[in-house]
Amino acid sequence: MSLYLFFDVGNTRLKWAAVESNQNPSAQQKKLWAYSGSISSKSLQSAEHREELADYIAKTLPKPDAIGFSCVAGDEAITNLKSLFPQWSDLNWQQLKGDSTFSGMRSLYQDASKLGADRWAALIGARALSTNNTLVVNAGTATTIDLLGSNGVHYGGWILPGLGLMQESLQSKTAQLPLAVREESQQEFGTTTNEAIIGGCDAAQIGAIHYALLQAKKLNHPVERIWLDGGNAKVLLAQIKKSGLQNWPIEQTEGLVLRGVWAWLLQNL
């Protein structure tokens, strides 16, 4: 039985997962990954941390038959990533990029090479899970929102600051606003400065998703499924539900980028 190893190198987190060849990227069970983990992407900058990561993975799983990855952290991160396993030097590292081809899908991006690899991977992952008109929301350091039609066409999307960046920008670019802290007693309209900042940032994210739903309908591709992923997904989903928008066809999923790299790798073995 073959084993495949995947990496998703984001701006903040580096995630990895491994699956066996009898598994399928369309599976939706929660315990999907045979092996998985996550660390800070900055760890790749340290030779000591790279050695620790490589040693941990190599001791946790057998030698994989193939390695696939996507990276938005720059060329240096790619070089450091590919240096992890000198003992597996015969393995071919396959990189999914924004302009990588995937059967049954295409993007309307004017220059597909400029499309973030994480966005394209997430769209492929979403396609593996559903063939409906889909909105793919990745709520991480940045929040990305992309429309994928049931016909496999990516109609484009938006990039906006994530929840943390929004809050930090208000603290760093204003004279009197503090760095807000999320509290359980958050109100619909803030009655303190802290509540006003947290609520405003939440409203901006939720409003962007709502606007995307309206735009998709105008394009005659009404959204039937919203996949929500990323480090802020749990918080954002909770606020969406508190806002009375339970009728949205939204579902949190984990590892959408890794799932997309997986599906893409299977087409390129």
C-alpha positions as a Markdown table, in Angstrom:
| # | Residue | x | y | z |
|---|---|---|---|---|
| 1 | Met | 0.0 | 0.0 | 0.0 |
| 2 | Ser | 1.4 | 3.4 | -0.9 |
| 3 | Leu | 1.6 | 6.4 | 1.3 |
| 4 | Tyr | 1.4 | 10.1 | 0.2 |
| 5 | Leu | 2.7 | 13.1 | 2.2 |
| 6 | Phe | 1.4 | 16.6 | 1.8 |
| 7 | Phe | 2.5 | 20.1 | 3.0 |
| 8 | Asp | 0.6 | 23.3 | 3.1 |
| 9 | Val | 3.0 | 26.2 | 3.9 |
| 10 | Gly | 1.0 | 29.3 | 4.7 |
| 11 | Asn | 2.0 | 32.7 | 5.9 |
| 12 | Thr | 1.5 | 31.7 | 9.5 |
| 13 | Arg | 1.2 | 27.9 | 9.8 |
| 14 | Leu | 2.9 | 25.0 | 8.2 |
| 15 | Lys | 0.6 | 22.0 | 8.0 |
| 16 | Trp | 1.3 | 18.4 | 6.9 |
| 17 | Ala | -0.7 | 15.3 | 6.5 |
| 18 | Ala | -0.3 | 11.8 | 5.1 |
| 19 | Val | -2.8 | 9.4 | 3.7 |
| 20 | Glu | -2.7 | 5.8 | 2.4 |
| 21 | Ser | -3.5 | 4.9 | -1.2 |
| 22 | Asn | -6.8 | 3.3 | -0.4 |
| 23 | Gln | -8.2 | 6.6 | 0.9 |
| 24 | Asn | -10.0 | 9.1 | -1.2 |
| 25 | Pro | -10.0 | 12.9 | -1.1 |
| 26 | Ser | -13.7 | 13.0 | -1.5 |
| 27 | Ala | -14.2 | 11.3 | 1.9 |
| 28 | Gln | -15.7 | 13.5 | 4.5 |
| 29 | Gln | -15.1 | 11.6 | 7.8 |
| 30 | Lys | -13.5 | 13.7 | 10.5 |
| 31 | Lys | -10.5 | 11.3 | 11.1 |
| 32 | Leu | -9.3 | 11.6 | 7.6 |
| 33 | Trp | -5.6 | 11.9 | 8.0 |
| 34 | Ala | -3.5 | 8.9 | 9.0 |
| 35 | Tyr | -0.8 | 11.4 | 10.2 |
| 36 | Ser | -1.0 | 15.1 | 10.5 |
| 37 | Gly | 0.5 | 18.1 | 12.3 |
| 38 | Ser | 1.0 | 21.9 | 12.3 |
| 39 | Ile | 3.7 | 24.3 | 13.4 |
| 40 | Ser | 4.7 | 27.9 | 12.8 |
| 41 | Ser | 5.8 | 28.5 | 9.2 |
| 42 | Lys | 8.8 | 30.5 | 10.7 |
| 43 | Ser | 10.2 | 27.2 | 11.9 |
| 44 | Leu | 11.5 | 26.6 | 8.4 |
| 45 | Gln | 13.9 | 29.5 | 8.9 |
| 46 | Ser | 15.8 | 27.6 | 11.6 |
| 47 | Ala | 18.1 | 24.7 | 10.7 |
| 48 | Glu | 17.5 | 23.3 | 14.2 |
| 49 | His | 13.7 | 23.4 | 13.9 |
| 50 | Arg | 13.9 | 22.0 | 10.4 |
| 51 | Glu | 15.9 | 19.1 | 11.7 |
| 52 | Glu | 13.5 | 18.5 | 14.5 |
| 53 | Leu | 10.5 | 18.6 | 12.2 |
| 54 | Ala | 12.1 | 16.2 | 9.7 |
| 55 | Asp | 13.1 | 13.8 | 12.5 |
| 56 | Tyr | 9.6 | 13.8 | 13.9 |
| 57 | Ile | 7.9 | 13.1 | 10.6 |
| 58 | Ala | 10.4 | 10.5 | 9.6 |
| 59 | Lys | 9.9 | 8.6 | 12.9 |
| 60 | Thr | 6.2 | 9.0 | 12.7 |
| 61 | Leu | 5.5 | 7.5 | 9.3 |
| 62 | Pro | 7.3 | 5.3 | 6.8 |
| 63 | Lys | 8.9 | 6.7 | 3.7 |
| 64 | Pro | 6.2 | 8.1 | 1.4 |
| 65 | Asp | 5.8 | 7.2 | -2.2 |
| 66 | Ala | 5.2 | 10.8 | -3.2 |
| 67 | Ile | 5.3 | 14.3 | -1.7 |
| 68 | Gly | 3.0 | 17.1 | -2.8 |
| 69 | Phe | 3.0 | 20.7 | -1.4 |
| 70 | Ser | 1.7 | 24.2 | -1.9 |
| 71 | Cys | 3.5 | 27.3 | -0.5 |
| 72 | Val | 2.6 | 31.0 | -0.3 |
| 73 | Ala | 5.5 | 31.8 | 2.1 |
| 74 | Gly | 8.1 | 32.5 | -0.6 |
| 75 | Asp | 11.0 | 30.8 | -2.4 |
| 76 | Glu | 13.2 | 30.5 | 0.6 |
| 77 | Ala | 10.5 | 28.6 | 2.4 |
| 78 | Ile | 10.2 | 26.2 | -0.5 |
| 79 | Thr | 14.0 | 25.6 | -0.5 |
| 80 | Asn | 14.0 | 25.0 | 3.2 |
| 81 | Leu | 11.0 | 22.7 | 2.9 |
| 82 | Lys | 12.5 | 20.5 | 0.2 |
| 83 | Ser | 15.7 | 20.2 | 2.3 |
| 84 | Leu | 13.8 | 18.4 | 5.1 |
| 85 | Phe | 14.5 | 14.7 | 4.2 |
| 86 | Pro | 18.0 | 14.2 | 2.7 |
| 87 | Gln | 17.5 | 10.5 | 3.4 |
| 88 | Trp | 14.6 | 10.5 | 0.9 |
| 89 | Ser | 16.5 | 12.4 | -1.8 |
| 90 | Asp | 15.1 | 10.1 | -4.5 |
| 91 | Leu | 11.6 | 11.3 | -3.9 |
| 92 | Asn | 10.1 | 13.8 | -6.3 |
| 93 | Trp | 8.6 | 16.9 | -4.6 |
| 94 | Gln | 5.6 | 18.0 | -6.7 |
| 95 | Gln | 4.5 | 21.6 | -6.2 |
| 96 | Leu | 0.9 | 22.7 | -6.8 |
| 97 | Lys | 0.9 | 26.3 | -8.0 |
| 98 | Gly | -1.9 | 28.7 | -8.9 |
| 99 | Asp | -1.7 | 27.8 | -12.6 |
| 100 | Ser | -1.3 | 24.0 | -12.1 |
| 101 | Thr | -3.9 | 22.2 | -14.2 |
| 102 | Phe | -6.5 | 20.0 | -12.7 |
| 103 | Ser | -8.9 | 18.0 | -14.8 |
| 104 | Gly | -12.5 | 19.3 | -14.8 |
| 105 | Met | -11.5 | 22.7 | -13.4 |
| 106 | Arg | -10.3 | 26.0 | -14.8 |
| 107 | Ser | -9.9 | 29.5 | -13.4 |
| 108 | Leu | -11.0 | 32.8 | -15.0 |
| 109 | Tyr | -8.1 | 34.6 | -13.3 |
| 110 | Gln | -6.4 | 36.8 | -15.9 |
| 111 | Asp | -3.0 | 35.5 | -15.0 |
| 112 | Ala | -3.4 | 32.1 | -13.2 |
| 113 | Ser | 0.3 | 32.2 | -12.2 |
| 114 | Lys | -0.6 | 35.1 | -9.8 |
| 115 | Leu | -3.4 | 33.1 | -8.2 |
| 116 | Gly | -2.4 | 32.0 | -4.7 |
| 117 | Ala | -1.5 | 28.3 | -4.6 |
| 118 | Asp | -3.5 | 28.0 | -1.3 |
| 119 | Arg | -6.6 | 29.4 | -2.9 |
| 120 | Trp | -6.3 | 27.1 | -5.9 |
| 121 | Ala | -5.6 | 24.1 | -3.7 |
| 122 | Ala | -8.6 | 24.9 | -1.5 |
| 123 | Leu | -10.8 | 25.1 | -4.6 |
| 124 | Ile | -9.6 | 21.7 | -5.8 |
| 125 | Gly | -10.3 | 20.4 | -2.3 |
| 126 | Ala | -13.8 | 21.8 | -2.4 |
| 127 | Arg | -14.4 | 20.3 | -5.8 |
| 128 | Ala | -13.4 | 16.9 | -4.4 |
| 129 | Leu | -16.1 | 17.3 | -1.7 |
| 130 | Ser | -18.9 | 18.8 | -3.8 |
| 131 | Thr | -19.9 | 19.6 | -7.4 |
| 132 | Asn | -22.4 | 22.2 | -6.4 |
| 133 | Asn | -22.1 | 26.0 | -6.8 |
| 134 | Thr | -19.7 | 26.6 | -4.0 |
| 135 | Leu | -18.2 | 29.4 | -2.0 |
| 136 | Val | -14.8 | 28.7 | -0.5 |
| 137 | Val | -13.9 | 30.8 | 2.5 |
| 138 | Asn | -10.5 | 30.5 | 4.1 |
| 139 | Ala | -10.4 | 32.5 | 7.3 |
| 140 | Gly | -6.7 | 32.7 | 8.1 |
| 141 | Thr | -4.1 | 35.5 | 8.3 |
| 142 | Ala | -6.0 | 36.9 | 5.3 |
| 143 | Thr | -9.6 | 35.9 | 4.5 |
| 144 | Thr | -10.1 | 34.7 | 1.0 |
| 145 | Ile | -13.5 | 34.2 | -0.6 |
| 146 | Asp | -13.8 | 32.4 | -3.9 |
| 147 | Leu | -16.7 | 31.3 | -6.1 |
| 148 | Leu | -16.5 | 27.8 | -7.8 |
| 149 | Gly | -19.3 | 27.0 | -10.2 |
| 150 | Ser | -20.9 | 23.5 | -10.5 |
| 151 | Asn | -19.3 | 23.5 | -14.0 |
| 152 | Gly | -15.8 | 23.5 | -12.4 |
| 153 | Val | -15.1 | 27.2 | -13.3 |
| 154 | His | -13.5 | 29.4 | -10.7 |
| 155 | Tyr | -15.1 | 32.8 | -11.2 |
| 156 | Gly | -12.6 | 34.7 | -9.1 |
| 157 | Gly | -12.8 | 36.0 | -5.5 |
| 158 | Trp | -11.7 | 38.4 | -2.9 |
| 159 | Ile | -8.8 | 38.8 | -0.4 |
| 160 | Leu | -9.3 | 40.9 | 2.7 |
| 161 | Pro | -7.5 | 41.1 | 6.0 |
| 162 | Gly | -8.2 | 38.3 | 8.5 |
| 163 | Leu | -9.8 | 39.0 | 11.9 |
| 164 | Gly | -6.4 | 39.3 | 13.6 |
| 165 | Leu | -5.0 | 41.7 | 10.9 |
| 166 | Met | -8.1 | 43.9 | 11.2 |
| 167 | Gln | -7.8 | 44.2 | 14.9 |
| 168 | Glu | -4.1 | 44.7 | 14.8 |
| 169 | Ser | -4.4 | 47.5 | 12.2 |
| 170 | Leu | -6.8 | 49.4 | 14.3 |
| 171 | Gln | -4.4 | 49.2 | 17.3 |
| 172 | Ser | -1.3 | 50.1 | 15.3 |
| 173 | Lys | -2.8 | 52.9 | 13.1 |
| 174 | Thr | -4.9 | 54.8 | 15.6 |
| 175 | Ala | -3.8 | 56.8 | 18.6 |
| 176 | Gln | -6.4 | 55.6 | 21.2 |
| 177 | Leu | -7.8 | 52.2 | 20.1 |
| 178 | Pro | -6.4 | 49.2 | 22.0 |
| 179 | Leu | -5.8 | 45.7 | 20.7 |
| 180 | Ala | -9.2 | 44.2 | 21.2 |
| 181 | Val | -9.8 | 40.9 | 23.1 |
| 182 | Arg | -12.6 | 38.6 | 22.2 |
| 183 | Glu | -15.1 | 38.0 | 25.1 |
| 184 | Glu | -17.9 | 35.5 | 25.5 |
| 185 | Ser | -20.4 | 38.3 | 26.2 |
| 186 | Gln | -20.0 | 39.9 | 22.8 |
| 187 | Gln | -23.1 | 42.1 | 21.8 |
| 188 | Glu | -24.6 | 42.6 | 18.4 |
| 189 | Phe | -23.7 | 46.3 | 18.7 |
| 190 | Gly | -20.7 | 47.0 | 20.9 |
| 191 | Thr | -21.3 | 49.0 | 24.1 |
| 192 | Thr | -17.6 | 49.2 | 24.9 |
| 193 | Thr | -14.7 | 50.0 | 22.6 |
| 194 | Asn | -13.5 | 46.4 | 22.8 |
| 195 | Glu | -16.9 | 45.1 | 21.8 |
| 196 | Ala | -17.1 | 47.6 | 19.0 |
| 197 | Ile | -13.8 | 46.6 | 17.5 |
| 198 | Ile | -14.5 | 42.8 | 17.8 |
| 199 | Gly | -18.0 | 43.2 | 16.5 |
| 200 | Gly | -17.0 | 45.5 | 13.6 |
| 201 | Cys | -14.3 | 43.1 | 12.4 |
| 202 | Asp | -16.8 | 40.2 | 12.6 |
| 203 | Ala | -19.3 | 42.2 | 10.7 |
| 204 | Ala | -16.8 | 43.0 | 8.0 |
| 205 | Gln | -16.0 | 39.3 | 7.5 |
| 206 | Ile | -19.7 | 38.1 | 7.6 |
| 207 | Gly | -20.7 | 41.0 | 5.4 |
| 208 | Ala | -18.2 | 40.0 | 2.7 |
| 209 | Ile | -19.5 | 36.5 | 2.7 |
| 210 | His | -23.1 | 37.8 | 2.4 |
| 211 | Tyr | -22.1 | 40.1 | -0.5 |
| 212 | Ala | -20.4 | 37.2 | -2.2 |
| 213 | Leu | -23.6 | 35.2 | -2.0 |
| 214 | Leu | -25.4 | 38.1 | -3.7 |
| 215 | Gln | -22.8 | 38.4 | -6.4 |
| 216 | Ala | -22.9 | 34.7 | -7.1 |
| 217 | Lys | -26.7 | 34.9 | -7.6 |
| 218 | Lys | -26.3 | 37.8 | -10.0 |
| 219 | Leu | -23.9 | 35.5 | -12.0 |
| 220 | Asn | -26.6 | 32.9 | -12.1 |
| 221 | His | -24.6 | 30.6 | -9.9 |
| 222 | Pro | -26.5 | 30.7 | -6.6 |
| 223 | Val | -24.4 | 29.2 | -3.9 |
| 224 | Glu | -25.5 | 25.8 | -2.6 |
| 225 | Arg | -22.6 | 25.1 | -0.3 |
| 226 | Ile | -20.1 | 27.2 | 1.7 |
| 227 | Trp | -16.9 | 25.6 | 2.9 |
| 228 | Leu | -15.2 | 27.4 | 5.7 |
| 229 | Asp | -11.6 | 26.7 | 6.6 |
| 230 | Gly | -8.7 | 28.4 | 8.3 |
| 231 | Gly | -7.4 | 29.3 | 11.7 |
| 232 | Asn | -10.4 | 31.7 | 12.4 |
| 233 | Ala | -13.0 | 29.4 | 10.9 |
| 234 | Lys | -14.4 | 28.2 | 14.3 |
| 235 | Val | -14.7 | 31.8 | 15.6 |
| 236 | Leu | -16.3 | 33.1 | 12.4 |
| 237 | Leu | -18.8 | 30.2 | 12.2 |
| 238 | Ala | -19.9 | 30.8 | 15.8 |
| 239 | Gln | -20.5 | 34.5 | 15.0 |
| 240 | Ile | -22.4 | 33.6 | 11.8 |
| 241 | Lys | -24.7 | 31.3 | 13.8 |
| 242 | Lys | -25.1 | 34.0 | 16.6 |
| 243 | Ser | -26.1 | 36.4 | 13.9 |
| 244 | Gly | -29.2 | 34.3 | 13.0 |
| 245 | Leu | -27.8 | 33.1 | 9.7 |
| 246 | Gln | -28.2 | 29.4 | 10.4 |
| 247 | Asn | -30.0 | 29.0 | 7.0 |
| 248 | Trp | -26.7 | 29.6 | 5.2 |
| 249 | Pro | -25.5 | 26.2 | 3.7 |
| 250 | Ile | -22.2 | 26.6 | 5.5 |
| 251 | Glu | -20.0 | 23.9 | 7.0 |
| 252 | Gln | -16.6 | 24.1 | 8.6 |
| 253 | Thr | -14.0 | 21.8 | 7.2 |
| 254 | Glu | -10.3 | 21.3 | 8.1 |
| 255 | Gly | -7.4 | 20.8 | 5.8 |
| 256 | Leu | -9.1 | 22.0 | 2.6 |
| 257 | Val | -5.7 | 23.0 | 1.1 |
| 258 | Leu | -4.1 | 19.7 | 2.0 |
| 259 | Arg | -7.1 | 17.9 | 0.5 |
| 260 | Gly | -6.7 | 19.9 | -2.7 |
| 261 | Val | -3.0 | 19.0 | -2.9 |
| 262 | Trp | -3.9 | 15.4 | -2.4 |
| 263 | Ala | -6.5 | 15.4 | -5.2 |
| 264 | Trp | -4.1 | 17.2 | -7.5 |
| 265 | Leu | -1.2 | 14.8 | -6.7 |
| 266 | Leu | -3.3 | 11.8 | -7.5 |
| 267 | Gln | -3.8 | 13.2 | -11.1 |
| 268 | Asn | 0.0 | 13.7 | -11.4 |
| 269 | Leu | 1.4 | 10.4 | -10.1 |
